Amino acid sequence: MSSSAGSSASWASAISTGLLGLGYFYAGRTNDGIIRLIAWLVYDIVAVVTITLLLAVIVGFVCIPIQLAIQVGVPLWSANKLKQEMLASTPAA
């Protein structure tokens, strides 16, 4: 592999992983670089999962009042509408 191709591959992998550990590779400390790179990728995955779960919880808390209003309001509205229609169709005595 030519030097420019190796450099391009290094930069491509560095950009996709956040550049963490790249300096250790260039310094010849590949074991330390790999450890930092893997630890950073694990951290990224944990962060994405955590942020996703937190957003789901926040959206859930925001939607609970709306859902409760719908769950209670729609049956009450429907019952009231039916009652009005039944009273309107009942002949007056």
Sine and cosine of phi, psi and omega as CSV:
sin_phi,cos_phi,sin_psi,cos_psi,sin_omega,cos_omega
0.00,0.00,0.69,-0.72,-0.01,-1.00
-0.97,0.26,0.26,-0.96,-0.05,-1.00
-0.90,0.44,-0.65,0.76,-0.02,-1.00
-0.94,0.33,-0.58,0.81,0.03,-1.00
-0.93,0.38,-0.64,0.77,0.04,-1.00
-0.91,0.41,-0.64,0.77,0.03,-1.00
-0.92,0.40,-0.66,0.75,0.03,-1.00
-0.90,0.43,-0.66,0.75,0.03,-1.00
-0.91,0.41,-0.63,0.78,0.02,-1.00
-0.90,0.43,-0.69,0.72,-0.01,-1.00
-0.92,0.38,-0.62,0.79,0.02,-1.00
-0.89,0.45,-0.70,0.71,0.02,-1.00
-0.94,0.34,-0.55,0.84,0.00,-1.00
-0.93,0.37,-0.66,0.75,0.00,-1.00
-0.92,0.40,-0.63,0.77,-0.03,-1.00
-0.96,0.29,-0.32,0.95,-0.01,-1.00
-0.93,-0.38,0.09,1.00,0.07,-1.00
1.00,0.04,0.28,0.96,0.05,-1.00
0.92,0.39,-0.01,1.00,-0.04,-1.00
-0.95,0.30,0.79,-0.61,0.01,-1.00
1.00,-0.05,-0.18,0.98,-0.05,-1.00
-0.90,0.43,-0.64,0.77,0.02,-1.00
-0.89,0.46,-0.56,0.83,0.03,-1.00
-0.93,0.37,-0.58,0.82,0.08,-1.00
-0.89,0.46,-0.72,0.70,0.00,-1.00
-0.91,0.40,-0.51,0.86,0.01,-1.00
-0.99,0.15,-0.08,1.00,0.02,-1.00
1.00,0.02,0.11,0.99,0.02,-1.00
-0.98,-0.18,0.93,0.37,-0.13,-0.99
-0.91,0.41,-0.59,0.81,0.01,-1.00
-0.87,0.49,-0.72,0.69,0.03,-1.00
-0.90,0.44,-0.64,0.77,0.02,-1.00
-0.90,0.44,-0.67,0.74,0.01,-1.00
-0.92,0.40,-0.66,0.75,0.02,-1.00
-0.87,0.49,-0.73,0.69,-0.01,-1.00
-0.91,0.40,-0.64,0.77,0.01,-1.00
-0.90,0.44,-0.74,0.67,0.00,-1.00
-0.92,0.40,-0.68,0.74,0.02,-1.00
-0.88,0.48,-0.63,0.77,0.00,-1.00
-0.92,0.38,-0.64,0.77,0.03,-1.00
-0.91,0.42,-0.65,0.76,0.06,-1.00
-0.88,0.47,-0.70,0.71,0.04,-1.00
-0.86,0.51,-0.69,0.72,0.00,-1.00
-0.86,0.50,-0.68,0.73,0.00,-1.00
-0.91,0.42,-0.71,0.70,0.02,-1.00
-0.88,0.47,-0.65,0.76,0.00,-1.00
-0.90,0.43,-0.68,0.73,0.00,-1.00
-0.90,0.44,-0.69,0.72,0.01,-1.00
-0.90,0.44,-0.70,0.71,-0.01,-1.00
-0.89,0.46,-0.72,0.69,0.00,-1.00
-0.90,0.44,-0.65,0.76,0.02,-1.00
-0.89,0.46,-0.70,0.71,0.01,-1.00
-0.91,0.42,-0.67,0.74,0.01,-1.00
-0.89,0.45,-0.65,0.76,0.05,-1.00
-0.90,0.44,-0.63,0.78,0.03,-1.00
-0.90,0.44,-0.64,0.77,0.01,-1.00
-0.92,0.39,-0.70,0.72,0.00,-1.00
-0.89,0.45,-0.71,0.70,0.02,-1.00
-0.89,0.45,-0.62,0.79,0.04,-1.00
-0.88,0.48,-0.72,0.70,0.01,-1.00
-0.90,0.43,-0.57,0.82,0.02,-1.00
-0.94,0.34,-0.59,0.81,-0.07,-1.00
-0.99,0.11,-0.30,0.95,-0.04,-1.00
-0.84,0.54,-0.77,0.64,0.01,-1.00
-0.87,0.49,-0.61,0.80,0.02,-1.00
-0.90,0.43,-0.71,0.70,0.01,-1.00
-0.90,0.44,-0.66,0.75,0.03,-1.00
-0.89,0.46,-0.67,0.74,0.02,-1.00
-0.88,0.47,-0.65,0.76,0.01,-1.00
-0.93,0.37,-0.70,0.72,-0.04,-1.00
-0.89,0.45,-0.56,0.83,0.00,-1.00
-1.00,-0.03,-0.67,0.75,-0.12,-0.99
-0.93,0.36,-0.69,0.73,-0.07,-1.00
-0.90,0.43,-0.73,0.68,0.05,-1.00
-0.89,0.46,-0.62,0.78,0.04,-1.00
-0.90,0.43,-0.69,0.73,0.04,-1.00
-0.87,0.49,-0.71,0.71,-0.02,-1.00
-0.90,0.44,-0.68,0.73,0.01,-1.00
-0.91,0.42,-0.66,0.75,0.02,-1.00
-0.91,0.42,-0.67,0.74,0.02,-1.00
-0.88,0.47,-0.70,0.71,0.02,-1.00
-0.89,0.45,-0.67,0.74,0.02,-1.00
-0.87,0.49,-0.70,0.71,0.01,-1.00
-0.89,0.45,-0.66,0.75,0.01,-1.00
-0.91,0.41,-0.63,0.77,0.01,-1.00
-0.93,0.36,-0.63,0.78,0.04,-1.00
-0.92,0.38,-0.58,0.82,-0.01,-1.00
-0.94,0.33,-0.51,0.86,-0.02,-1.00
-1.00,0.01,-0.10,1.00,0.02,-1.00
-0.98,0.18,0.78,-0.63,0.00,-1.00
-0.94,0.35,0.60,-0.80,0.01,-1.00
-0.96,0.27,0.69,-0.72,-0.03,-1.00
-0.98,-0.18,0.00,0.00,0.00,0.00
